[in-house]
């Protein structure tokens, strides 16, 4: 089960956290989406998922930056800048 609450409602009744699988947090005045609260029974899985997504995004940014700088011309994997430069010199 899910629900949408304001931050104020969430702080007023902590017991409500036990009743839902996740709770969407919304600013009730502006109806702006603020985030999601996940109970502790799902926290580890969600944290792992977010960590993987962050790592993938960092890798994509690194590749784009190195390609833009002319250092990398293909898949760089988990190599650091020194290894990439060394490979490029060896070619």
Helices and strands as residue ranges (DSSP letters): E 2-5, H 7-12, G 14-19, E 22-27, E 32-38, H 40-69, H 81-90
